[in-house]
Amino acid sequence: MNDIKKGSSPLRSIETILTHGGRDPDEQFGFVNTPVYRGSTVLFKTLADLEAQQQRYLYGRAGNPTTEGVEAIISQLEGAYRTQLLPSGLAAVTVALMSCLKAGDDVLISDSAYEPGRTFGDGFLTRMGVSVRYFDPRIGAGLKALMQPNTRAVLGESPGSLTFEVQDIPALAKVAHDGGARLIIDNSWASPLFHQPLALGADLVVHAATKMFVGHSDAFAGTISTTQEAWADVERTRRLLGFFSSGDDAYLVARGLRTLALRMAAHRDRALEIARWLESQPEVQQVLHPALESHPDHALFKRDFTGSGSLFSVLLAPAPRASVAAFVDKLELFTMGYSWGGYESLCLPVKLGKNRTAKPWTADGNLFRLHIGLEGTEDLKADLAAAMERYARAR
């Protein structure tokens, strides 16, 4: 679904896909953007039509032109067979997992995975009779030692969105497939512009589309993109659970996607500039950004990624809670908040404890996760420099 005229050259660039994909002005009376379709009931003209169940739309919960337009763009970007739009990133994770699992099965989840996904595993899957285990994000081919005959899914996130370990997706995919399991990868950080998990062997790719796809901190969405083999299970699970994304939210995702290439480039450049600057600051013990040469997984990053995201963490020298409060409470441009991906910069103090079980976090110091927005980099550096001065004084 795109507005390139039939018979013309195929879409060649990501920028062109984002600009033209998922819309057909000829079907929308010439309007450039597919409008918001709001509706539950879809009408049938005849009894024969109702019985045939062959018309394009049967009921609003199954999708509409607004939601399908977004799905078409993401499928092109991911190199996927199909994509399903869902109401949130967590919904994408849960549907992806449940499409692979049944009672009596086993799932392996990266210790660095999105924390609500871990909570779903421990709080819901276990209650449904699925065993949930966690693995070291850097395990690679060593995952083979953890596989069981009933392991049916492996969930990874590369890099993890708090501690930023990069995962060896080809190695994980081989182990998973050899053991009869499917590999699910959360690709929210790099987006399909900079990382292609399906091409590396993953079966399902999930996104918290709330973040980079939407880009404006004003809508929730999630996506699952799959291989042809995995699609039927995802669609059936989504349908049985009744998940549906509204036309309003889908429109906001589509709006964000149009500028994704420009925004990702700006976020990448600003984040990397600030990460390099932070490495030289006296209070900083470590900057956890995979695109930095100092990152332990930098070689793997260079192999599998073509760019980096807006998000990274910085570890400051050990200090009491008063220093943490002094750092964040008087920030002028950075603000505290969950999520990321919007135009505004965020700073979140991170405590790692019960959410790290296979590979406990042992680094000494205070960890802060930064999302670098679209403000001027010198202004952001000044805000962080003042915060580090307050941090040191309060120690």
N, C-alpha and C positions, 0 to 999 in steps of 0.2 A: 504494500500500500504506500504509494508515493506519488508526487505530482509531476514526475518526469514523464514526458509523453511516451506512449507505447512505441517500441521500435527504436528508441534512442539508445545511446551508449549506456552500459550499466553504471550504477553509482560506483565511483572509484575512491573517494576520500571520505574520511570521517566527517569533515566539515560539511560536505555535500549531503551526506546521509542525515545529519542533524538538522540541516536547513530544509530539506525537501521531503524527508522520510515521514511516513505515517500520516500523510494528508493528501486529499484529492479534491482540489477546489471545484472540479467539474461536478462532483457529487454534492457540493455544498453551495450551489448557485453562484459560484465564482468567489466566495469568501476565502481568503487565504488560510485562515485557521479553522480547523474542524471545531464546530461549536460544542458547548456543553449539552450533552444529551442526558436529560433527566427523565426516567420513566421506569415503571415496573411492568405494566401491561403492554404487550405487543399484539396488534389485531390481525386476525385472519379473515380473508374475504369470503372463503367458501369452506364447506365441510371437507371437501377434498384437500384443500390446503392444510386444514387442521390435522387431518389424518395422515397426510404425507410427511409432516414435520420437516419439510425441506427448505422453507424460506430462510433467508439469511439470519434473522433474529426471531427467536421463539418466546423469550421472556427476558426481562431486563437484568436479572441476576447473572445471566450468561454472558453479558457484555453488550457493548454498543459501539458506534463509530468512534467515540472519544477514547474509550479504553483500548479498543483495538489499534488505534493509531499509535498509542504509546508502546504497545506490545510489539508492533511491527518495527519501530525504530530500535528498540532494545535487542530484538532478535538479530537485526542486521549488525549492530555494534558488536554483539557477543559471538557472532558466527553460529547462532543457535538454530535448532529446528523450529522451536516455538518458544514463546515467553508468556508467562501468566502474571498479570498485574494483581496485586493484593493490597489490603488496607494499611499494612505497616511492614517494616523490616522484620519484626518479630513474627508476623504472620507468614512471611516468606520462609523463614527458618523452620517454623513449626510444620507448615504444609510440606516442605521439602523433606523433612525428616520422616513425617508420617507416611509419605508416599513410598518410602523404602522399608518401613518397619511394621511388624505385627507382634502380638504377644508371643513371648518366647525368644525373640530376636535380641541381638546385642548391637550396641552402637558405640563407636569410639569418637570422642570429641577432643579437639585440641584444647590444651590447658589455657591457651591465650584467646579462646573464642569469646565472642560477644556475650556478656554476662547474662542478659535475659534468656539467651539460648541455653546456657547452662542451667538456669533456673527451670526452664521448661523440661529439660532432660531429667533433672533430679526430682522435680515436683509433679510432673505429669507422666512422662514416659515410664518411669519406674512404677508408678501406680497402675499403669496399664500392662505391666508384666514384661517390660523391656529392660534389660540390664544396660546401665550407662557407665562407661569408663572413660578416663581421660588419659591423654598422652602428651609427652614432651613435644612442644611445637617444632623442635629441631630434630625429631627422631628420624625423619626420612625413611629409608628402606628398613630401618630398625623396627618399623611398625609391624613387620611380619611376625615378630615374637609375641605381639599382643593379640593377633588375630585368633579368633575362635571359629569353630565350624558354623556357629549361628550368627557371626558378625555380618550384618547386612548393610551397614552404612558407616561412613567415616566423614566427619564434619571438620573442615579446616577453615582457617581465616588467615589470609596472607596479605600483608603482615597483620598480626594481632593489633587491635586498636587501642591497647594500653601500653604494651611492652614491645611491640613492633618486631617480633621474630618473623623472618621470612621462611616460608615452608617450601620444601622440595616437592612440588606438585607432581611432576612425572614419576618420582619414586613412590609417593603415596598412592598414585593412581594404579601403578603396576601391582603393588601389594594388595590394594583393595580389590582390584579386578581378579587377581589370581585367587583370592579368597571368596569370590562370589559376592562382593559388596560394591555399592556405588559410592563414589566420592562427590561430596558436596563442598563447594568452596564459596566463602563469603568474599566478594570482590568489591566491597563498598569503598575501600580506601583509594585504590588506584583507578577505579572505574574501567570499563572495557576500552577506554581510550589508551590506557597505559599497560593493560594486563589482559591476557586472554586465557583464562583457566580451561575452557573447553578444548582449545587447541593443544593444551599441555596434558590433557587426559582426563579432566574432570567430567562428570556426568551431569551435574546440576550446578548452576551458578546462582547465588542469591545476592540481592542488594537491599540494603536499607535505602530505598530510593528517596526517603525523607531527606537524605543528606545531599550528596553531590547532584543527583538528578534534579531534585526540586530546586535546591540552591538558594532558597529565600526564607527558610525557617518558617514556612507558613502552611505546610501540608504534610500529612503522613502518607507513605506509600512504600510498597515493597515489590520486588520482582523475582521471579524464578525463571531462568532460561535453561533449556535442557537439550540433550541429544534426542534424536528421534526415538531411541529405545526407551528413554526415561519419561517421555512426554505423557503417555497415556496414564501412567500411575499418578503423575502430578495433577493432571486435569481431573481425573476421577476423585482424587482426595479433596481437591478444592471444591468440586461440585457437591460432594457428600457433606462437607463441613459448612457449606453455604457462604463461603467467603466471597465478597464482591466489593469492588472499588467504585465509588460514586463517580459520575461524570465530572462533577466539580473538582474533585481531587485529581482525576486523570488529566483534566485541562491544565492544572497547575504543574503537573509533572511534564506535560508536553511543552508548556511555556519555558520551564527550566532547561529542558533538553536542547532547545534552540541555541542557547548560549553556552552549552557545556564545554565545548572545545576551548572557547576563549577563557572561560572561568577556570578550567582545570590548568591551563597554561599559566594564568596569573597566580593562582594558588600555589602551584608547583614552584614557580620562581621565587615568590615572596617567602614561602616556607623554607626553602633551601637556603636563601640568603640569611634569614634569621637564625636558622639552625647552625650555620657556619659561624655566625657572629657569636652565638651563645657558647660555642666550644672554647672561645678565648676568654670567657668571663671567669673571674676568680672564684665565685661561689658555685660554679657548675662542675659537677663531677663527671657527668656523662650526658650526651645528647643521643637519644634513641631515634634515629632517622635512617632508614635503610639506604638512602642515596648518599649518605656520608661515607667517605672512605674508611672512617674509624669504626663503622658498624660491623659487628662480627659476621653478618650475613650479606655484606655488600657484594661479594662475588656472585652469590645466588640472585641477588636483586638485579645485577647487571645482566645476568643470563636471561632472566624471565620477564623483566619489566622494561618498558620504553620510557617511563616517566614516573614521577612520584606525586603523592597527594599533599593535602593541606595540613595533615595531622601528624604530630610527633610528640614525644615526651622528653622532658629534661629532668635529670636527677640533680638536686642541689645537696650541698654538704649537710650533714646531720644537724638538726636544730629542733627546739621544742615547738609545740603547737603555736605558741605566741608568734614565732617567726613565720609560720605558715599563714596565720591570720594577717600579720603585717604585710605579707606579700600580696595576698589576694584582695583584702578588704578595701584598699585604697587605689586599686588599679583604675585608670581613667578610661582607657580604650578597650582593653580586654575585660570581659565580664564572665561571671561564673554561670554555667548552665550545661545541662546534658545535651547530647546530640552534637552535631557539627555539620559543616558543609555549607553554611550560609555565608552571606557577605560580611558578617560581623565576626571579629576575632573573639575566641573563647579561651579561658584558662580554667582547668579543673584539677584541684588536688586529688591525687589518686592514692587509695590505700588498698594494697593487695594482701589478702589473707586467705579466707575460706574459698575465694574464687581462684586459687592456685593450689592444686592438690597433687598433680603428677610431677610438676616441676616447681616447687615453692620458690617464691621471690625472696631472695636473701640479700639484695643490695641494701647497703646502709645509707640512709639519707631520705630526703623527701622528694617524691615524684609528682610532677605536674604535667598534665597533658595540655598541649596547646593546639588550637586550630587557628591557622593564620588566614585572616579574611582579606578584604580588599582595601584596607586602609593603607596609607603611606608607610613603607617599611621603616623609615627613620623615626616616624612617630611611634610605631610599635616598639622599636628598640628602646626609645627613650622611656616608654611606659614600663618595659621590663627592667631596664637599668635602675630606675627609681625603686621598683619593687624589690630588686635584689639588695639594694642599699638598705631598705627597711628591714629586709630579712636578716641581714648581718647585724644590724643594730639591735634587733630584738633578741638575739641569741644569748 
